[in-house]
């Protein structure tokens, strides 16, 4: 057994601080250690102060409630590597704040979870996703990300199911993506919620596979429909043998289980061709397209269909 330890330290500067202030800063420094490596010591710095201040301001904006009108979705195409056709999109949250400009999802999603408004945010964005699906061609699917809180909240999951029923959208066109972290937060509850969603016909994908702590028993027990290979492996696929071997192993696992594999972060033709050669079925990334507004995303799919049809005509 190997035991690791981490520590966050703060030196109080001149000024008045409460014990709570100092504890929060030391805890934040500790979080930075744990997010970057398995052990170590981190001193609270001016950069940390800036991040903490930004986090506080974002949380205030979320509590104000005006963010609701500023949320929207962009859509990144997911492409079949063999045919070159678009099979669906991943819906990606965007927040263009009137006060702060565009705020990264990496900043506002965790803030929404900390302030317990993530359920409300999920409902708002999912309603937009359903409106988009109603406009998209019927053969296209849509992936929507659920947070750890969402997947462990029966109220949110029931609200999402009710929205699907009212919309008239075929649940089989919808795919919920969850992370390995979400599973670890409360596996039993996540298991029940996932089972309920799958029973309704919704597909479930495990996002960022390979970077967390999910075991093969979790994959077997939850019966995922799709595994998404994390971009950390995909982006180094053509220059790191270990990344290539990990990606190949995941692709083989998916083939053996009879489920789809999706590579995220594809940024070159060489990587796309290499992934196709080892059996990865689907891919997304800047090589194909950046996330797009809905109309442009639909136009992109139509162009891909046209190009694929032209290739088939020439080969025939």
Order of alpha helices (4+ residues) and beta strands (2+ residues): beta-alpha-beta-alpha-beta-beta-beta-alpha-alpha-beta-alpha-alpha-beta-alpha-alpha-beta-alpha-beta-alpha-alpha-beta-alpha-beta-alpha
